[in-house]
Amino acid sequence: MGGNRFPVQPSLAIVIDMTGRSGPEAGECCIMAEDSDGPSGSVAVAGDELRLLIERAERLEEEKKGISDDLKDVMAEAKSRGFDVKTMRAIMAIRKKDKDTYQEEQAILETYKQALGM
């Protein structure tokens, strides 16, 4: 992905094992948390595992963007065929709701409308 570099927080020191080892230990890093009294402890983080999780999240973000683009295309097609997209979205929102929840919301809406003389 991009070459963005983020500054390390001053309270964290990241130490990467560069001993040239291969296998599961290769690329492990140690994150040392420091407070005002010095190091408070460390947690070993497997670099490969972290990289895989980040790459997986990035793939999901790409898929989410693809789905969002597809949804925009469907709505554009619906609009071009004369359907009201705002109403379609309202119907989609209703269909997501539990029947009882929807009926309760409608009852409250009706009560409010009557109170306002609508």
C-alpha positions in Angstrom: 0.0 0.0 0.0 1.1 3.7 0.3 4.3 4.8 1.9 2.7 6.7 4.7 4.9 6.9 7.8 3.5 7.7 11.1 5.6 9.0 14.0 6.0 6.7 16.9 4.5 8.0 20.1 7.1 9.3 22.5 6.0 6.8 25.2 6.6 3.8 23.0 9.8 2.3 21.8 9.7 -0.3 19.0 12.6 -2.7 18.8 12.8 -4.9 15.7 15.0 -8.1 15.8 17.4 -7.7 12.9 19.6 -10.7 13.7 19.0 -12.4 10.4 17.2 -15.3 11.9 14.6 -17.2 9.8 11.5 -19.0 10.9 8.7 -18.0 13.3 11.0 -15.7 15.3 12.2 -13.7 12.3 10.7 -10.2 12.1 9.4 -10.2 15.7 9.4 -6.9 17.4 9.1 -5.9 20.9 7.0 -2.9 22.0 8.3 -1.3 25.2 5.9 0.9 27.0 7.5 3.6 29.1 6.1 5.8 31.7 7.8 8.5 33.8 9.6 5.9 35.9 11.1 4.0 32.9 10.1 0.8 31.1 6.9 -0.7 32.7 6.9 -3.9 30.6 7.1 -5.3 27.2 4.9 -7.3 24.9 6.3 -9.3 22.0 4.3 -8.9 18.8 4.9 -11.2 15.9 5.5 -8.9 12.9 4.2 -11.4 10.4 0.9 -11.8 12.3 0.5 -8.1 12.6 1.2 -7.6 8.9 -1.3 -10.3 7.9 -4.0 -8.7 10.1 -3.4 -5.3 8.6 -3.4 -6.7 5.0 -6.7 -8.5 5.8 -8.3 -5.3 7.1 -7.0 -3.5 4.0 -8.6 -6.1 1.7 -11.9 -5.8 3.5 -11.8 -2.0 3.1 -11.3 -2.5 -0.6 -14.2 -4.9 -0.8 -16.4 -2.5 1.2 -15.5 0.3 -1.3 -16.4 -2.1 -4.2 -19.7 -2.9 -2.7 -20.4 0.8 -2.0 -19.6 1.5 -5.7 -22.0 -1.3 -6.8 -24.8 0.1 -4.6 -24.3 3.5 -6.2 -24.6 1.9 -9.6 -27.8 0.1 -8.7 -29.3 3.4 -7.4 -28.2 5.3 -10.5 -29.9 2.6 -12.6 -33.1 2.8 -10.6 -33.1 6.6 -10.9 -32.6 6.3 -14.7 -35.6 4.0 -14.9 -37.8 6.5 -13.1 -37.8 5.2 -9.5 -37.4 7.6 -6.6 -34.1 6.6 -4.9 -34.9 8.4 -1.6 -38.1 6.3 -1.3 -36.2 3.1 -2.2 -33.7 3.8 0.6 -36.6 4.5 3.0 -38.1 1.1 2.1 -34.8 -0.6 2.5 -34.5 0.9 6.0 -38.0 -0.3 6.9 -37.2 -3.8 5.7 -34.1 -3.9 8.0 -36.2 -3.2 11.1 -38.0 -5.7 13.3 -41.8 -5.6 12.6 -42.6 -4.7 16.2 -40.0 -1.9 16.3 -41.3 -0.5 13.1 -45.0 -0.6 14.3 -44.0 1.1 17.5 -42.2 3.9 15.6 -45.2 4.4 13.4 -47.6 4.6 16.4 -45.4 7.2 18.0 -45.2 9.1 14.7 -48.9 9.1 14.4 -49.4 10.3 18.0 -47.0 13.2 17.3 -48.7 14.1 14.1 -52.1 14.1 15.8 -50.7 16.3 18.6 -49.6 18.8 15.9 -52.9 18.7 14.1 -51.4 17.0 11.0 
